[in-house]
Structures are given as structure tokens and as C-alpha cells.
Amino acid sequence: MSQIEIRLPKMGESVTEATITNWLKNVGDTVEMDEPLVEVATDKVDNELPSEAEGTLVKILFEENDVAQVGDVIAIISTDGSAPTDSPAKAETPVAVIEEQVSAAVEAVSANNSDALAKNSPSGKFYSPLVRSIAEKEGISMAELEAVSGSGQGGRVTKKDILGYIDGGRKNTTTPAAAPAPVATKQAAAPANNGGGFLANIKEPIVIPGPDDEIIEMDRMRKIIADHMIMSTHVSPHVTSYVEADVTNLVNWRNKVKKGFSEREGENITFTPIIMEAIVKAIKDFPMVNVSVSGNQIIKRNNINLGMATALPSGNLIVPVIKNADRLNLTGLTKSVNQLANSARNNALKPEEIQGGTYTVTNVGTFGNVMGTPIINQPQVAILALGAIRKVPAVIETPEGDFIGIRQKMFLSHSYDHRVVDGALGGRFVKRVAEYLEAFDMNREF
């Protein structure tokens, strides 16, 4: 019997795993070449994977809601249409099956071992049976496991992460028999960048609904957003600086050119790309806001990839990325903003379109808000919130004297990671953005 292994393909930059959300075919079904076989989710984007072969689906190795790594065998298709026959001796066993067997064994041992690591840590992190098995074998306590940085979905610790941590030299090399008391272990092994050992003891409240209350289950995307936001506030000490910018010239220029721009380019020009242009200029002036932190290392990004937080019709949030924004003129920025926004609203974003951001912009003014305190989109170190543009009375200074006039103004709210961005840098950066906006040329050609 000829069989073909269907593997999880690479689906974009930095995408290493995906969650199986829905099998479109059942075991025994006939599958055509390029026919949709399974739906998967990578980070926040859902995709249909087509079949790479024609035949009969004879085996599914990952169930719905399982997480598969890129390259894992997720299904087997028989090209001659016959069903699989179980043989006592197999030449080889798929990695996914081996891991499943190991996981089952770990679960069985855990049921009879009071010292086994719990499935969920005190801080609420989930650890797979395989990761817990490796940790127990190496004498890694739950407190030490909490210190391991996860590269998986929502910061989940994968097999690769735990093995890399062990190979790279552990922070705590004591064995379970020689380990100190649990409380002391937590204090010693707590990660410095995560704010101290007290985080391991933080537990979310248990809320008992009333008889008239409605219970709404979080969907998958909302769970991912929640985990990401909690992780960011734990990792980065947030500070926010505010600046009010006079954008009267910018508003008047857009009103003057928007009709001609639409006729020539077939695109509507909004304020977002114009402000993004000023942000790119400011990042060039202050490149240390365009960095990431890895342990005690600061990674300075060469590319300026602007993420734009976008609200979806479902109420969830997604952050598509404009790659190499510094290489685009205003027309290019406008087209990129519009294309990504439309793709996001239609759930048509590609995995690579939400990867690789180095700095994020969120427009809270869309909802009539004048300012906000945005949470940093990890692993970035800063995010800028754009407030609503409003007509306000303002003091206007002229050589002939001061007078009160009506001006178009907006607040810029800049949140940054105080581990690496001090108040001087964070404040000067957002001030520079405001200065570029206020100096906008009313006679500019597009």
C-alpha cells in the first residue's frame, strides 16, 4: 500500500506551529489533489490547508485543538485507496505518535505521583505532557519551569524551548531529592525580568455568576489576546508619555487633496498613513525605540516594520504589519494601510502579514477617544496611540501679538518599556512625532 505523509507546511516568517481547528475530511474519505483538507490557526490567522496528494485519508495524527509544529506529520493519505493494515512490527513510527504515547505515559504516571508537575502552573500557564515529562526527568521544578521563555503560541513553552533551556545551562541545577523547600525554590528561581517571585503566587479571582448573568465563552482569538496582554504587562514595566499636537495644516491639506488623490490613485487617503510617515521619520531620529529585549541583550532592528492595530467586526483585535515602512512614500503607505485594513476586516490576512512588527501604532481616535494607555505588543518595546482630532480653542502666537483661534489638535500617547526606554527617550520621541506633524507642508504635492 502506497502512503503519503501530509506534513504541516511553513506558513510564514517566524511561524513555527499551528493549532488544528477543524478537519474538513474524515478517515475513509476520498481526497482530491489541492482539495481543502484541514483548517489551522497560526497565531491569529485561520487558514485552509490543501491536500498534497490524491487518495483516501487513512489516518489523522492530530485532533482538533492540538498544536502541531511545522514539519510534523498531521495525516496520512493512501494513494491506492486501501485502508491501513496494522502490522505488529513497523519500520518507523511518526514523531507525533511517539509524542502522543509519551504524553499518555506521563499522564498515567502523574495520576499516581503527587510530586508530578501540574498541567497548569500557579500563574495560569499551560504545559504539555511532553514538556512536563522532560522537566520532571531533569529535576526542573515548577518555579524554574516558569522562568523558561516560550516561543509557542501565546508564549507556550515547547519541546524545543525546554531542551534549549537545558542545553544552554540551567539557572537551577539541583535535583528533586536535593531541592530546597518549595517556597525557597520559587524565590530563587523567579525570573528577574518578570518582576520577582510574587508572580508565581498570583491567582485570578473565581467569579460566581448570578442567576440572571449571561456566561460568554472566550473564542480562540480572545484567549490569545488575553494571554498576550497579561504576558506583556508582566514582562515590561510600562510608562506612558503624552503630547498634544497641532495638526491644523495636516487636516487642511488632506481636505484639499483627498478628492484628487482618490481619482488618481483609486484610494482614499486617511490621516493614519500621514501620521505613520511622521512616526517613521521619528524612529530614524531615535532608533532605540525600534528594538527588542532578549534576556540581557538589546536587539536593534534594522528594518522599520509598522504594526497597525485593527479592530475586527467580531470585536477582537489584530495587528497587520507594514514591512519596511521607511521605504514607502505617502502613496505607498496609504495603499498598504488600506489593503491590510480591508484584508483584516474580511479575515483574509496571510500569516506573513501579521509577523515581524518592530513598532506598533493604534488609533484610539477612531472610537472618539482623546488619548489612551496602550499595552506594548511584545516583543516590541513601544507603542503609540493616536487620539481623536478635535477643534479646540488655542492661543496663537504671532509677531503682532497673541490671540485665541480655533485649531485642530490631537493627543499622542506613547507607552514604552522602561527597562530599555527611559523617560527622556520616550518623551523626546513622541515630541518629535508631534513636531513633524505640526510642520506639515500645506503646499506639498502628492
PyMOL commands that set and color helices and strands:
alter all, ss='L'
color gray80, all
select helices_A, chain A and resi 95-111+129-137+142-146+153-155+159-167+182-189+192-194+197-201+220-235+248-265+271-285+287-289+325-327+330-345+351-354+364-367+423-438
alter helices_A, ss='H'
color red, helices_A
select strands_A, chain A and resi 3-7+17-23+30-31+36-42+45-50+55-60+67-69+73-78+238-246+291-294+297-300+306-311+317-318+321-322+359-363+382-386+390-398+401-417
alter strands_A, ss='S'
color yellow, strands_A
deselect
rebuild
show_as cartoon
